[in-house]
Amino acid sequence: MRRLAALLVLFSLLLTGCGGQDSETKASGSGASASSSGDTSDGAAASCPLTSTRKFAKTRFVADVGGAAFLVRRYIYQPYQAKSFDKGASGRRVALLKAAAAAAGSAKLLKNASDNAKADPTLCKTVAGPLSKLTDTLEGLRGQLGTGTLDPAVLGGLGGAVSGLLDSSKQGGVEVQEQPTDL
């Protein structure tokens, strides 16, 4: 029961955690965007700023992605590999609850990371694809965790999606390490 209470507190903190816009970002709007020819396949470069539009965008990105990576690996991917989500597994309900909270918290952190990446020219060009892929995967997983019917292909792809995002951010000059959180 104490763990569940701690999990709920962590979940509520994650939903109210870092993110939001600085007053600079609100004032500047999209006027700082570059009109590029779109070097990336998803057109992310066309909406990237020429200069940083948010204070500490890279630092905030690192914190958000590090926390999301830890939550995904620790509470979703590792229990999946240990078969904790299988019907009849010992502690399945608790594992599903933790995974649902981790998916929701990670989705929020990744939304914040996306906002911070869009505020930095280098990150905007390098991590847009992997970041949106992981966010979409987590959004789909949230609904599945609620019903208890999980797609093994989605769960199996989470490890690769997290690694892809961490590799892309490293290519952008920002090395992200998982930020452990104690429940």
N, C-alpha and C positions, 0 to 999 in steps of 0.2 A: 504494500500500500504506500509505503514511503517513496518507493521508486516511481510509482505512478504519479504521486504528487510532485516529485522533483521533475518528472517528464513534462507534466502540465505547466509547471513554472517555466521550464526551459522553452517550451513551445510558445508561451505567451510573450516571453522576452524576445524570442526570435521574430515574432510578428510585429513587435513594436521597435525592433532594433534599428541598426544603422540603415541609412538610405535617405530617401527624400531629396529635395533639391536645396541647393544653397541659394541665397538671395541673388548671387551673381548669375547663376544658371537661369533663374526665373526671369531676371531682367534682360539677359542677353537673348533668350529665346533661340530660334534657329538661325539667326542672322550670322552666326559664326560658322555656318556649314560651308564646306567646300563643294564646288560643283565639279566633280571629277568625272572621268569617262567611265568609271565603274570597273576597276581592275578585277574585282572579285565577282564570282558567279551570282551571288545574291544581291549585288548592288549596294553592299554595306559601305563601300568607299565613297559613294555619292553623298552620303549623309554624314560623313565624318568631319569633325571640326579641324580647322587649321592649327589652332592652339588649344591648350587645355582650357575647358570652360567650367571646371569645378575644382575647388580646393582639395588637395590630397586625393585625387581620383585614383591614382595607381595604388596608393596605400589602402584606400577603402576597398578597391577591387581585390587586392590580395587577401584582406581580412574576410571579405564575403565569400570568395571562391574557396579559400582554405577551410572555412567553417562548413560550407556546403559539401565539399569533397569529403571531409571527415564524417559528416552525418550520413552521407550516401554509403560510403564504404563500411562504416561501423554498424549502422542499424538497418541497412537494406541489403547491400551486396554480400557481406560476410554471413549474415543469417541465411541468405538464399543458398550460398555455397554449402553451409552446414545443414541444409535441408530443414531449417526451423519453420518454414512456411508450409511444409507438407501436411496434409490432413493426417491427424493422429499423432503428430509430433509433440513431444513434451514442451510446454511453454509456448505453444503456437499463438494463442490469443495475445499474450504479452508481446511476443515478437511482432505480430501484426500491428498492435497499437503503437509500439515504438517506431516501426517502419512508417506508419501513416504520419505520425508526428514529424519524423525525420524528413519525409517527402514534402510535407507542407512547409517546414522550416527551410529546407534546402531550396524549394521553389522561390520562397521570399528572398532568401539570400542571393540567389541567382538573378532575380529581377533587379535587386540593388546592384549587383555586380554588372549587369547589363547597362544600367543607367550610368555607372561609373566608367565603364569601358567606352560608352558613346561620348563621354566627356573628354577622353584622351585620344589624340590622333593616332598614335601607334597601336594602342589596344583596340581601338575601333576597327582598324583594318585587319588585325590578326586573329581576334578571338570571337568575332561575331557569329561565324558558322558553328563552331563547336559549342559555344555558349547557348545558342538557340536550340541546338539539337538536344543538349542535356536538359534544358528547361522543358522542352516539349515532352521528352521521355518521362520526366518527373510528374508533369501535369497528368499524363495518361495513367501513370502508376498510382496516383492518389485515389482515383476512382476505383481501381482494381483492389487496392488495399482495403477499402471500405466494405466491399462485398466479399472479400476473402478469396476471390478467383483471380489468380495471378498468371500472367503470361510469362512462361520461362524465357522466351526470346527477349522480352523487354528487360527482365531482371538480369539475364546473362550479358546484355549489352551495356549495362550501367558501368561496369568496371572500365570498359573500353572508352565509353563516353567521357568519364571523369579523366582518364589518362590523356585522351585527346585534347581536352580543355586545358589541362596542366601543361602539356607539350606546346600547345599554341601560345599560351601566355608566356612560356619560356622563350619561344621564338620572337615574341614581341618585346623581349627585354625585361620581363617581369617574372621572376621565379616564384611560384606559389608553393607553399608547403601546407599540408593538412594541419588545421588548428584543432587539437584535441579538446573535447568538452567532456567533463565528468558528470555523469548523471547520478 
